[in-house]
Amino acid sequence: MEAPPVTMMPVTGGTINMMEYLLQGSVLDHSLESLIHRLRGLCDNMEPETFLDHEMVFLLKGQQASPFVLRARRSMDRTGAPWHLRYLGQPEMGDKNRHALVRNCVDIATSENLTDFLMEMGFRMDHEFVAKGHLFRKGIMKIMVYKIFRILVPGNTDSTEALSLSYLVELSVVAPAGQDMVSDDMRNFAEQLKPLVHLEKIDPKRLM
Amino acid sequence: MQTFYHALLPRSSLSCGSLEGEVASREEKQLEASLDALLSQAADLKNSLGSFIYKLENEYDRLTWPSVLDSFALLSGQLNTLNKVLKHEKTPLFRNQVIIPLVLSPDRDEDLMRQTEGRVPVFSHEVVPDHLRTKPDPEVEEQEKQLTTDAARIGADAAQKQIQSLNKMCSNLLEKISKEERESESGGLRQNKQTFNPADTNALVAAVAFGKGLSNWRPSGSSGPGQPGQPGAGTILAGASGLQQVQMTGASNQQQSMLSGVQMAQAGQPGKMPSGIKTNIKSASMHPYQR
């Protein structure tokens, strides 16, 4: 008798379930320089990278109570960069030992007609904002320090005003599901930013 | 790491006769890999120490405390990674390795110069005792022996009592210091040095997570079924809601109902939605695919 094939399941394609591990904090404007300085020392040695992104959040309201949320992001300072479509699931709560917020994450690069496509599919834009800041990397960890700008006239990304006097600091890792030691590494890194920024897992449902 | 003047012998191979060929080569590979990692970590550490010293010596009049703290944080981070590399499970026990010099010569060696960045020009009788030593100086060794005999002489119970009293004194001192700091005027200075605001953190996280505070935010309970929102049309302008209510009373046909549907979304905020217009909107936009 022949040996059965390596996988008994039908091969249907699909992707590995990726999870995003997230820690967030903020830093006031006047302490931004110290934070950037420290991050430049701690993180991988690369040219300091700044970004200016416009993010739009689309909702699809179905029969279920909770709408389906997709985030579309485009770069305003890099011409020719693809648009970025992202799905973020509900955060997995409950495990007190896990030091970071964990949620399912699907990232796709798309062409420029993303908004038209989403509109035709029935999505409606819920809100949008402009994010401007700095990007650092350390191994698989990504650290973003950015300021959120509210868009005053819908669709016009030139008329913006800052949402607050602070920069949002996010430490995130996108890794396959089940790798919980990633959150330990993130916590160790967060310790090194301690007196300047307090990075912690913040449950967005608490802030509704 | 090349071994030319000295040999790195695993202690185990001195005692037992022959090792399995593959086990030995696997261990060798592990050894080489971990030595490479250690070497790169040590080089990074050396570089950051060098730059810190340079900063202290040359820029001491312009130096600020955050900059010094950054250098310290960098050094501590690198020491951490160095420790992690040493503790890594794939690192063999270096304690089991012995380094013995094979050839000593008073001639200048260019290869060695290159490898040590010009610090060690000659592998000779003067250099080897310093670089390959594993025991401390005789005086230091004497002092250490003295200390260990003293410690052994005291006895376990007395030692424990001394440890406890030391801990208690330290915690008392810490409490006194923190109380003093809180009450003194430097507490007022601390306000200036606050580098983050937790309320801001919450506001920013809420903005990114579900758009709180951004122009198109609607509270989750109030949205009606299938609103025909044009892109970006959901701006809530508090002053204009009165105007929109006036327009709503005249709405009857499809076109106008689409428009007032959008405005109704805004006026829906305070919860006043006339039902006639609502049914219009329902029929117009319930099924976005069936036009």
Interface residues (C-beta under 8 A of the other chain):
Chain A: Q24 G25 S26 V27 L28 S31 S34 L35 H37 R38 G41 L42 V57 K61 T115 M119 G122 R124 M125 D126 H127 E128 F129 I148 R150 I151 L152 P154 G155 L163 S164 L165 S166 L168 N188 Q192 P195 L196 V197 H198 I202 P204 L207 M208
Chain B: S48 P66 S67 L69 D70 S71 A73 L74 S76 G77 N80 Q194 T195 F196 N197 P198 D200 T201 N202 A203 L204 V205 A206 A207 V208 A209 F210 G211 K212 G213 L214 S215 N216 W217 R218 S220 S223 P225 G226 Q227 G229 P231 G232 A233 G234 T235 P288 Y289
